[in-house]
């Protein structure tokens, strides 16, 4: 190693439960290698294929490295360089003029392009609170399942992920762990080697399903029916922990009555799986100790997603699985992190104002709305950071039309000219994770991680926090909190609740959490119990018990659109990140639709053929793959490709819906019906 070579500790910023610790090798000011830190137990030196290419992404030839001003029509991606002063002056002037009429006409739009507390909302939230802009309901990924867990267990809490290695039965429910939770999969494999049985519950035969002992290929949106049928069998065969139920649960009699309505035969008809699979799974779950459930977010992206998460969250209490540290359920560990959100995000800067809240999943409709008493002012300005809504938001045809409005002033903070950046009036160059400070929680383990900048910002790139700090200064926001630098924000996030010196010295600090958090109850609910019956839901006029809610758009029920469609991520992309990394796009090839042989045959579709996927909302075109990964009646549209990198300028979200879930106001991406047809000739394929 030469004198000019250094290794810098960091953290992966991406929307993944693993939150890996990184080591970045820097030579001559350039990042030449990004690898997992072997000293961090959860990372253990291993990264996914995507993040192992992070240096390629950071030094990509197409990085936006100077502020840009639009020169052509919105959407065509034509820009000219401008200076930072000119860009900030123009943005401040436009926002000031709009805010003088009504600051709620300004909308921030962001999500998990970085999961870091500082570069996500650390300074941005302060800026928009001080401005009085509309609030954004950030629901596009995990809201329904998260709310289901809040109403049942009291928060996004669960068993420690490392203890899955000791389980004797693991249900991997709605998760392609090999592609989206790699470090959990290592633990599951360890348990498997030690004799544990692995069952994958997923409409798609994923790479994870291939490696499990059993795959239960239920129809999309039927997870609650399966969970209730498991309860039915636990009750009928008395595979229950009566003492745990009596001491540590609330609402058992009501749940018992409901579950007894769900025989395996009834659930099998709803779920589209054999009765015996349900019976056998219930027997295994009721008689194997310890039994653990790794739940993920795919199953909650349907109309009844919140109820489905509630139903699954009830299961461990019924069999007393929480008594064992290797028993229980894990959806997200994020509720266990003691983040000082008020100190970091400063909602006090609203100064008593109560701006409206717009849901990020309905941005297509909201950008096309006129002002009204019910809606409020028309959206006149949009500031997008850490997201690519033109590609990732549902019903993207409407989203693109909204972003194309000439009277909408749009600013995008970005690394690349994404589909969304192409519609911007001004694009501001943002730093990548290798170029700034940040601090991270996780939703898959319970370590806090610190990210150090490994290299200086390339070109004129600035961190998100620095950009909002500069905008605040331009707009005359002189509160002292706007002068705090990024490292100060890192310290503010946890204060004395986490040993910051340890973060500086090693890169991470583990939270002190119980080995078996609910062995003696003590759930963070109002009652302190696992709440089968939620008084909080009852007070909202909602069903206090979990139930199966059929999909709004079930496959097979619409004469014109008979196929159900789910849109799980392509293995080498993460949402829309990494789509422009050529080496990863080369692996994926082209946008793909997996279709079962029976469904392909009746439509005259062969593997490799270009097809139309369409419904009443729109259509997109992609390559069909006749595959056993698709179950009959369900097609898998792998995403999320940038629209402009797809073969016809659209992607899978052209056909997804803006309808929201039962709980949490989340999107219903996997509650979608479509038809698929071959493109019959070259002229049509080129159209």
DRENROVO-18457 format. One record per residue (C-alpha): residue in three letters; x, y, z. Coordinates in steps of 0.5 Angstrom, whole numbers, padded with zeros to 4 digits, always signed. Each point is the difference from the previous one (the first is absolute). Layout:
BEGIN
AlaXYZ/...
# end
This chain:
BEGIN
Unk+0000+0000+0000/Unk+0003+0007-0002/Unk+0000+0006+0004/Unk-0005+0003-0004/Unk-0005-0006+0001/Unk-0005+0001+0006/Unk-0006-0004+0003/Unk-0006+0003+0002/Unk-0005-0003+0005/Unk-0008+0002-0003/Unk-0007-0003+0000/Unk-0004-0002-0006/Unk-0005+0005-0001/Unk-0005-0004-0004/Unk-0008-0002+0002/Unk+0002-0007+0002/Unk-0001-0003+0007/Unk+0008-0002+0000/Unk+0003+0007+0001/Unk+0007-0003-0001/Unk+0006+0003+0003/Unk+0005+0002-0006/Unk+0007+0001-0001/Unk+0002+0004-0006/Unk+0007+0000-0003/Unk+0003+0007-0002/Unk+0006+0001-0005/Unk+0002+0007-0002/Unk-0007+0003+0002/Unk-0004-0006-0004/Unk-0004-0005+0003/Unk+0002-0007-0003/Unk-0003-0005+0004/Unk-0006+0000+0004/Unk-0001-0007+0005/Unk-0003-0002+0006/Unk+0003+0001+0007/Unk+0002-0007+0002/Unk+0001+0003+0007/Unk-0008+0002+0000/Unk-0004-0007+0002/Unk-0006+0001-0004/Unk+0004+0002-0006/Unk+0006-0005+0001/Unk+0003+0003-0006/Unk-0005-0002-0005/Unk-0004+0005-0005/Unk-0005-0001-0005/Unk+0002+0000-0007/Unk-0004+0007-0001/Unk+0004+0004+0006/Unk+0007-0004-0002/Unk-0001+0005-0006/Unk+0000+0006+0004/Unk+0006+0003-0002/Unk-0002-0001-0008/Unk-0006+0004+0002/Unk+0003+0006+0004/Unk+0005+0001-0006/Unk-0005-0002-0005/Unk+0002+0004-0007/Unk-0008+0003+0000/Unk+0001+0003+0007/Unk-0004+0007+0001/Unk+0006+0004+0003/Unk-0002+0007-0001/Unk-0007+0004+0000/Unk-0004-0001-0006/Unk-0006+0004-0003/Unk-0005-0002-0005/Unk+0000+0002-0007/Unk-0005-0004-0003/Unk-0007-0003+0001/Unk-0001-0004+0007/Unk+0002-0007-0001/Unk+0005+0000-0006/Unk+0006+0001+0005/Unk+0003+0006-0003/Unk+0004+0005+0005/Unk+0006+0005+0000/Unk+0005+0001+0006/Unk-0001+0006+0004/Unk+0003+0002+0007/Unk-0002-0002+0007/Unk-0001+0008+0001/Unk-0005+0000-0006/Unk-0004-0006+0002/Unk-0001+0001+0007/Unk-0002+0008-0002/Unk-0005-0003-0005/Unk-0003-0005+0005/Unk+0000+0004+0006/Unk-0004+0006-0004/Unk-0005-0005-0003/Unk-0001-0003+0007/Unk-0001+0006+0003/Unk-0005+0003-0005/Unk-0004-0007+0001/Unk+0000+0000+0007/Unk-0002+0008+0001/Unk-0007-0003-0003/Unk+0000-0007+0003/Unk+0006-0004+0003/Unk-0004-0006-0001/Unk+0000+0001-0007/Unk+0008-0003+0001/Unk+0000-0007+0000/Unk+0007-0004+0002/Unk+0000-0007-0003/Unk+0005-0005+0003/Unk+0001-0007+0003/Unk+0006-0005+0001/Unk+0005+0001-0006/Unk+0004+0001+0007/Unk-0002-0003+0006/Unk+0005+0004+0004/Unk-0004+0005+0005/Unk+0004+0006-0002/Unk+0000+0000-0007/Unk-0007-0003-0001/Unk-0004+0006+0005/Unk+0005+0002+0005/Unk+0001+0007-0003/Unk-0006+0000-0006/Unk-0005-0001+0006/Unk+0002+0006+0003/Unk+0000+0004-0006/Unk-0007-0002-0002/Unk-0003+0001+0007/Unk+0003+0007+0000/Unk-0003+0001-0007/Unk-0007-0003+0002/Unk+0000-0004-0006/Unk-0005-0006-0001/Unk+0002-0006+0004/Unk+0001-0007-0004/Unk-0003-0006+0003/Unk+0006-0005-0002/Unk-0004-0006-0001/Unk+0003-0003-0006/Unk+0003-0006+0003/Unk-0001-0003+0007/Unk-0006+0004+0002/Unk-0006-0005+0001/Unk+0005-0006+0003/Unk+0003+0005+0005/Unk-0007+0003+0002/Unk-0002-0007+0001/Unk+0005-0002+0004/Unk-0001+0007+0004/Unk-0007-0002+0001/Unk+0002-0008+0003/Unk+0007+0001+0003/Unk+0000+0007+0001/Unk+0005+0002-0005/Unk+0005-0003-0005/Unk+0003-0004+0005/Unk+0002-0008+0000/Unk+0005-0005+0001/Unk+0008+0001-0001/Unk+0002-0002-0007/Unk+0006-0004+0002/Unk-0005-0005+0004/Unk-0003-0002-0006/Unk+0006-0005+0000/Unk-0002-0004+0006/Unk-0007-0001-0003/Unk-0003-0007-0001/Unk-0005+0003-0005/Unk+0000+0006-0004/Unk-0006+0003-0004/Unk+0003+0005-0006/Unk-0006+0004-0001/Unk-0001+0005-0006/Unk+0008+0000-0001/Unk+0005-0002-0005/Unk+0006+0000+0005/Unk+0005-0002-0004/Unk-0001+0007-0004/Unk-0002+0004+0005/Unk+0002-0002+0007/Unk+0007-0004-0002/Unk+0002+0000+0007/Unk-0006-0002+0003/Unk+0000-0006-0005/Unk+0007-0002+0003/Unk-0003-0001+0007/Unk-0006-0004-0004/Unk+0005-0004-0003/Unk+0004-0001+0007/Unk-0007-0003+0003/Unk-0001-0004-0006/Unk+0007-0003+0001/Unk-0002-0002+0007/Unk-0007-0003-0002/Unk-0005+0006+0000/Unk-0005-0001-0005/Unk-0001+0006-0005/Unk-0007+0002-0003/Unk+0000+0006-0005/Unk-0007+0003-0001/Unk+0000+0004-0006/Unk-0005+0000-0007/Unk+0007+0000-0004/Unk+0005-0006+0000/Unk+0006+0005+0002/Unk+0007-0002+0001/Unk-0001-0001+0007/Unk-0006-0005-0001/Unk+0004-0004-0004/Unk+0005-0001+0006/Unk-0006-0001+0005/Unk-0002-0007+0002/Unk-0007+0002-0002/Unk-0004+0006-0004/Unk-0007+0002+0001/Unk-0002+0004-0007/Unk-0006+0003+0003/Unk-0004+0006-0004/Unk+0002+0007+0001/Unk-0004+0003+0005/Unk-0002-0006+0004/Unk+0005+0000+0006/Unk-0005+0001+0005/Unk-0004-0005-0002/Unk+0006-0005+0001/Unk+0002+0003+0006/Unk-0008-0001+0003/Unk+0000-0007-0003/Unk+0007-0002+0004/Unk-0004+0003+0006/Unk-0006-0004-0001/Unk+0004-0006+0000/Unk+0004+0002+0006/Unk-0006+0001+0004/Unk-0004-0007-0002/Unk+0007-0004+0001/Unk+0001+0004+0007/Unk+0007+0002-0003/Unk+0000+0006+0005/Unk+0003+0003+0006/Unk-0006+0001+0004/Unk+0005+0004+0006/Unk+0003+0004-0005/Unk-0007+0002-0003/Unk-0003+0001+0006/Unk+0006+0005+0003/Unk+0002+0003-0006/Unk-0005+0001-0005/Unk-0006+0005-0001/Unk-0007-0002-0004/Unk+0001-0008+0000/Unk-0007-0002+0000/Unk-0002+0005-0006/Unk+0006-0003-0004/Unk-0001-0007+0002/Unk-0007+0001-0003/Unk+0002+0003-0006/Unk+0006-0005-0002/Unk-0005-0006+0001/Unk-0004+0003-0006/Unk+0006-0002-0004/Unk+0001-0007-0001/Unk+0006-0002-0004/Unk-0005-0002-0006/Unk-0003+0007+0000/Unk+0007+0003+0000/Unk+0003-0005-0005/Unk-0006+0003-0005/Unk+0002+0007+0001/Unk+0007-0001+0000/Unk+0001-0005-0006/Unk+0004-0005+0004/Unk-0001-0007+0002/Unk-0004-0001+0006/Unk+0005-0005+0003/Unk+0006+0005-0001/Unk-0004+0004+0005/Unk-0002-0005+0005/Unk+0008-0003+0000/Unk+0002+0008+0001/Unk-0004+0001+0006/Unk+0002-0007+0003/Unk+0007+0002-0001/Unk-0001+0007+0003/Unk-0004-0003+0006/Unk+0005-0005+0002/Unk+0007+0002-0002/Unk+0004+0005+0005/Unk+0003+0004-0001/Unk-0004+0003-0006/Unk+0002+0007-0003/Unk-0003+0004-0006/Unk+0003+0004-0004/Unk-0005+0005-0003/Unk+0002+0005-0006/Unk-0004+0005-0003/Unk-0002-0003-0007/Unk-0006-0003+0003/Unk-0003+0007+0003/Unk+0000+0003-0007/Unk-0008-0001-0001/Unk-0006+0002+0002/Unk+0000-0004+0007/Unk+0007+0001+0001/Unk-0001+0003+0007/Unk-0004-0006+0002/Unk+0004-0005-0003/Unk+0006+0002+0004/Unk-0004+0001+0007/Unk-0003-0008-0001/Unk+0008-0002-0001/Unk+0002+0004+0006/Unk-0005-0004+0004/Unk+0002-0007-0001/Unk+0007+0000+0004/Unk-0005+0002+0007/Unk-0004-0006-0002/Unk+0005-0005+0001/Unk+0004+0004+0005/Unk+0006+0000-0005/Unk+0002+0007+0003/Unk+0003-0004+0006/Unk+0006-0002-0004/Unk+0005+0005-0002/Unk+0000-0004-0007/Unk-0008+0000+0000/Unk-0005+0006-0002/Unk+0000+0004-0007/Unk+0004+0006-0003/Unk-0003+0005-0005/Unk+0005+0006+0002/Unk+0004+0001+0006/Unk+0000+0008-0002/Unk-0005+0001+0006/Unk+0006-0002+0005/Unk+0004+0006-0002/Unk+0000+0006+0005/Unk+0001+0006-0005/Unk-0001+0007+0002/Unk-0005+0001-0005/Unk-0002+0007+0003/Unk+0007+0002+0001/Unk+0002-0002-0007/Unk-0006+0002-0004/Unk-0003+0006+0004/Unk-0007+0000-0001/Unk-0001+0006+0005/Unk+0003+0004-0006/Unk-0008+0000-0003/Unk-0001+0005+0006/Unk-0007-0003+0001/Unk-0002-0001-0008/Unk-0003-0006-0002/Unk+0001-0001-0008/Unk-0004-0005-0004/Unk+0003-0007-0001/Unk+0001-0003-0007/Unk+0001-0007-0001/Unk+0006-0002-0004/Unk-0004-0006-0003/Unk-0005+0005-0003/Unk+0005+0005-0003/Unk-0003-0002-0007/Unk-0007+0002+0002/Unk+0003+0006+0004/Unk+0004+0003-0005/Unk-0006+0001-0005/Unk-0005+0003+0005/Unk-0002+0007+0000/Unk-0001+0004+0007/Unk-0006-0002+0004/Unk-0003+0001+0007/Unk+0001-0007+0001/Unk+0007-0001-0003/Unk+0003+0007+0001/Unk+0004+0004-0004/Unk+0003-0003-0007/Unk+0007-0003+0001/Unk+0004+0005-0004/Unk+0007-0002+0003/Unk+0003-0007+0001/Unk+0007-0001+0003/Unk+0002-0007-0001/Unk+0006-0004+0003/Unk+0002-0007+0002/Unk-0006-0002-0005/Unk-0002-0002-0007/Unk-0007+0001+0000/Unk-0001+0000-0008/Unk+0002-0007+0000/Unk-0002-0003+0007/Unk-0006+0003+0002/Unk-0007-0003-0002/Unk-0004+0001-0007/Unk+0006+0003-0002/Unk-0003+0003-0007/Unk-0004+0005+0005/Unk+0007+0001+0004/Unk+0003+0002-0007/Unk-0005+0005-0002/Unk+0000+0003+0007/Unk+0007+0001-0001/Unk+0000+0003-0007/Unk-0005+0006+0002/Unk+0004+0006-0002/Unk-0003+0004+0006/Unk+0003-0005+0005/Unk+0007+0003+0002/Unk+0004-0007+0002/Unk+0007+0000+0003/Unk+0003-0007+0001/Unk+0006-0002+0004/Unk+0004-0006-0004/Unk+0006-0004-0002/Unk-0003-0001-0007/Unk-0005+0002-0005/Unk-0005-0005+0002/Unk-0007+0000-0003/Unk-0002+0005+0006/Unk+0006+0005-0001/Unk-0002+0000-0008/Unk-0006+0004+0002/Unk+0003+0005+0005/Unk+0001+0007-0001/Unk+0007+0000+0004/Unk+0004-0006+0002/Unk+0005+0001+0006/Unk+0006-0005+0000/Unk-0001-0004+0006/Unk+0006-0004+0004/Unk+0000-0008+0000/Unk+0001-0004+0007/Unk+0007+0000-0002/Unk+0001+0008+0001/Unk-0004+0002+0006/Unk-0001-0001+0007/Unk-0007-0004+0003/Unk-0002-0004+0005/Unk-0005-0006-0001/Unk-0005-0005+0004/Unk-0002-0006-0003/Unk-0006-0004-0001/Unk+0003-0007+0000/Unk+0005+0000+0006/Unk+0001+0005+0006/Unk+0007+0003-0001/Unk+0000+0008-0002/Unk+0006+0001-0005/Unk+0004+0006-0002/Unk+0002+0002-0007/Unk+0006+0004-0001/Unk+0001+0003-0006/Unk+0006-0004-0004/Unk+0001+0005-0006/Unk-0001+0008-0001/Unk-0006+0002-0004/Unk+0001-0001-0007/Unk-0001+0006-0004/Unk-0005+0005+0003/Unk-0004-0005+0004/Unk-0003+0001+0006/Unk-0003-0004+0006/Unk-0008+0001+0000/Unk+0001+0003+0007/Unk+0005+0005-0003/Unk-0005+0002-0005/Unk-0006+0001+0004/Unk+0005+0004+0005/Unk+0002+0004-0006/Unk-0008+0001-0002/Unk-0002+0002+0007/Unk+0006+0006+0000/Unk-0003+0002-0007/Unk-0007+0001+0003/Unk+0002+0003+0006/Unk-0001-0005+0005/Unk+0005+0002+0006/Unk-0002-0005+0005/Unk+0007-0003+0003/Unk-0002-0007-0002/Unk+0001+0001-0007/Unk+0007+0002+0001/Unk+0002-0007+0003/Unk+0004-0004-0004/Unk-0001-0008-0002/Unk+0005-0003+0005/Unk-0004+0004+0005/Unk-0007-0002-0002/Unk+0003-0007+0000/Unk+0001+0001+0008/Unk-0007+0003+0000/Unk-0003-0006-0002/Unk+0001-0004+0006/Unk+0003+0005+0005/Unk+0003-0004+0006/Unk-0005-0006-0002/Unk+0006-0003-0004/Unk+0007+0000+0002/Unk+0003+0004-0006/Unk+0007+0000+0002/Unk-0001-0008-0002/Unk-0003+0002-0006/Unk+0006+0004-0002/Unk+0005-0005+0002/Unk-0004-0007-0003/Unk-0005+0003-0004/Unk-0006-0003+0003/Unk-0003-0001+0007/Unk-0005-0006+0002/Unk-0006+0002+0004/Unk-0002-0003+0007/Unk-0006-0004-0002/Unk-0003-0006+0004/Unk+0002-0007-0003/Unk-0007-0002+0000/Unk-0004+0006+0000/Unk-0007-0002+0002/Unk+0001-0007+0004/Unk-0004+0004+0005/Unk-0004+0004-0004/Unk+0002+0007+0001/Unk-0002+0002-0007/Unk+0000+0007-0002/Unk-0008+0001-0001/Unk-0004+0004+0005/Unk-0002-0006+0004/Unk+0007-0003+0000/Unk-0003-0007-0004/Unk+0000-0002-0007/Unk-0007+0003-0002/Unk-0004-0005-0004/Unk-0005+0005+0001/Unk+0002+0007-0001/Unk-0004+0006+0003/Unk+0004+0005-0004/Unk-0003-0003-0006/Unk-0007-0001+0003/Unk+0000+0008+0002/Unk+0002+0001-0008/Unk-0007-0004-0002/Unk+0005-0005-0002/Unk-0001-0008+0001/Unk+0004-0001+0007/Unk+0002-0007-0002/Unk+0004-0002-0006/Unk-0004-0003-0006/Unk+0001-0002-0007/Unk-0002+0006-0005/Unk+0000-0003-0007/Unk+0004+0004-0006/Unk-0003+0006-0003/Unk+0002-0003-0007/Unk+0001-0007+0001/Unk+0002-0004-0006/Unk-0005-0004-0003/Unk-0006+0004+0001/Unk+0001+0005-0005/Unk-0002-0002-0007/Unk+0004+0005-0004/Unk+0006-0001+0005/Unk+0000-0007+0003/Unk+0007+0000+0003/Unk+0003+0002+0006/Unk+0007+0003+0000/Unk+0005+0002+0005/Unk+0006+0004-0001/Unk+0006-0003+0004/Unk+0007+0003+0000/Unk+0005-0002-0006/Unk+0005-0003+0004/Unk+0006+0004-0002/Unk-0004+0007+0001/Unk-0003+0003+0007/Unk-0006+0004-0002/Unk+0002+0004-0006/Unk+0008+0001+0003/Unk+0005-0004-0004/Unk-0004+0000-0006/Unk+0005+0004-0004/Unk+0006-0004+0002/Unk+0002-0003-0006/Unk+0003-0006+0003/Unk-0006-0002+0004/Unk-0005+0002-0006/Unk+0004-0005-0004/Unk-0002-0005+0005/Unk-0007+0001+0000/Unk-0001+0001-0008/Unk-0006+0003-0001/Unk-0007+0001+0004/Unk-0003-0006+0001/Unk-0007-0003+0001/Unk+0000-0007+0003/Unk-0006-0004-0002/Unk-0002-0007+0001/Unk+0000-0005-0006/Unk-0008-0001+0001/Unk-0001+0007-0001/Unk+0005+0001-0005/Unk-0003-0006-0004/Unk-0007+0003-0001/Unk+0003+0007-0002/Unk+0005-0003-0005/Unk+0006+0003+0004/Unk+0007-0003+0000/Unk+0006+0001+0004/Unk+0004+0006-0003/Unk-0006+0003-0004/Unk-0002+0008+0001/Unk-0007+0000+0004/Unk-0005+0006+0002/Unk-0002+0000+0007/Unk-0006+0004+0001/Unk-0006+0002+0004/Unk-0005+0006+0000/Unk+0006+0005+0003/Unk+0005-0001-0006/Unk+0005-0005-0003/Unk+0007-0002+0000/Unk+0004-0005-0004/Unk+0005-0004+0002/Unk+0003-0007-0002/Unk-0004-0006+0002/Unk+0004-0006+0004/Unk-0005-0007+0000/Unk+0003-0002+0007/Unk-0002-0004+0006/Unk+0001+0006+0005/Unk-0007+0002-0002/Unk-0006-0003+0003/Unk-0006-0001-0005/Unk-0004+0006+0000/Unk+0005+0005+0002/Unk+0006+0003-0004/Unk+0006+0003+0003/Unk+0002+0007-0003/Unk+0007+0001+0003/Unk+0002+0007+0001/Unk+0002+0005+0001/Unk+0003+0002-0006/Unk+0001+0008-0002/Unk-0006+0001-0005/Unk+0005+0003-0005/Unk+0005-0006+0000/Unk-0006-0005-0001/Unk-0002-0002-0007/Unk-0005+0005-0001/Unk+0000+0006+0005/Unk-0004-0003+0005/Unk+0001-0005+0006/Unk-0004-0005+0004/Unk-0004+0006+0004/Unk-0003+0002-0006/Unk-0006-0005+0002/Unk+0001+0000+0008/Unk-0006+0004+0004/Unk+0000+0006+0004/Unk-0005-0004+0005/Unk+0002+0000+0007/Unk+0001-0005+0005/Unk-0005-0002+0006/Unk+0005+0003+0005/Unk+0006+0005+0000/Unk-0002+0003-0007/Unk+0005-0004-0004/Unk+0000-0002-0007/Unk-0003-0006-0003/Unk+0005-0002-0005/Unk-0002-0007+0000/Unk-0007+0000+0000/Unk-0001+0001-0008/Unk-0003-0003-0005/Unk+0002+0000-0008/Unk+0000-0004-0006/Unk+0006-0002-0004/Unk+0000-0001-0008/Unk+0006-0001-0005/Unk+0002+0005-0004/Unk-0002-0003-0007/Unk+0005+0004-0005/Unk+0006+0004+0000/Unk-0003+0006-0002/Unk-0004-0001+0007/Unk+0006-0001+0004/Unk+0003+0006-0003/Unk-0006+0005+0001/
# end
